[in-house]
Amino acid sequence: MSISEYMSSKIVFPHVMKTAGTSLIGWIQRHYNIDEILAAASGWYELRRLPPKALEGKRLVRGHFGSRILNVFGEHNGFTPIALLRDPIERVISHYWHLKFAPDAGFEFARAESFSIEAFLDHPATRYIVSNYQTANLSAVLGEVVGSAATAGSSDEVAPIDMGRAKSFLDRCAVVGTTEELSTFVAALSRRFCFWPDDALLRHRSYRRVTSYGDEIINKIRALNEADYELYHYARARAAETSTRVSSVPARNPNTVGPDGAARWRAGMPYWGRGWSDAVVDERGRHMWSQDNVATLEFDVRRGSHCVLCFSILRFVVGFQRECFSVLVEDREVPVIPVAQSEAEGPQTYAVALGCVAGERVRIGFKINTLVSFNEVNQADSDQQKRGMALLNAVLLAYDAQPVT
């Protein structure tokens, strides 16, 4: 199967903040071409300013839209909704720490050392976040088909709380999950949408400190979230129902050797594997960063094929990473041969002889012993995500060895 034949389902995911949605989205996005993802808007403020043409061809819509987004991307134009909820007490505490330390969280007053969780629960500006926020996200009026995002509803993700509407939204979702059972949710989505299951999602945007809270705080949060607890328990029941749904179409690896004996991939295309950032698009080209010591790609081949892998790396965070990275084939280290470099500091192409592949799938690991953040290199850079290599592309060549006569 060529990459052009691969196409994932159209999914809309109203991401409720602080439910592990960012980690989930990073995994889901692996299964889509970058041009199919609505990445230019993560909330109504941005979405309403996009021209209609920017919405064409999208197959994955995710962001802090609330269930109102179904009026723009819903069943009427082929989108299937999914939902993820979190234990309300855990979600509220996580949101408090997010406001304290996330660089893009807004609410500057929350960064003050004196701003306590008690103040967070009582402050008028944050009250909508701490009280039944999940139910408010999913209480929008549905069914009014909006012609374009420019005329779509409110710029806010929340709506007046309506338990009936919130439960009705969950009933419309193909798969429902909870943060506490995230691996079960991932497995259910994999079965329903033919995704590659990953039981070790990278953790993103977690700022919570190890802190315990007394009964007074916990009970106050619980009292502020009675509706959210009712909806959370309903979601758990729905999760149990949707977890067994299976697609009639088997999962297909988007990177499968075609009739010409090659599987061609570049950053921004769908892939099976783990340990990578979202695809980055800038003046140097599309690339994605390894964010684990061993980031992987998986290719499907003909059993018994002899394979060669060629790949290009745009750059490393620091020079010494270039000198000590390695490639693993099914956890076995293989020699890496530099092939071509466009300029002194430009992309470097490498080749690896994989040998004979015993099975029908081969896992390639890109290993870097030490990950480094840009903040460690330059304290003026706020990016603290530890990274390894920026991968541009990979081509797997497979051939059948001829016996020597």
Secondary structure, 3 states (H helix, E strand, C coil): CCHHHCCCCCEEEECCCCCCHHHHHHHHHHHCCHHHECCCCCEHHHHCCCCHHHHCCCCEEEEECCHHHHHCCCHHHCCEEEEEECCHHHHHHHHHHHHHHCCCCCCHHHHCCCCCHHHHHHCCCCHHHHCCHHHHHCCCCCCCCCCCHHHCCCCCCCCCCCHHHHHHHHHHCCEEEEHHHHHHHHHHHHHHHCCCCCCCCCCCCCCCCCCCCCHHHHHHHHHHCHHHHHHHHHHHHHHHHHCCCCCCCCCCCCCECCCCCEEEEECCCCCECCCECCCEEECCEEEEEECCCEEEEEEECCCCCEEEEEEEEEEECCHHHHHCCEEEECCEEECCEEEEECCCCCCEEEEEEEEECCCCEEEEEEECCCCECHHHHCCCCCCCCCECEEEEEEEEEEECCCCCC
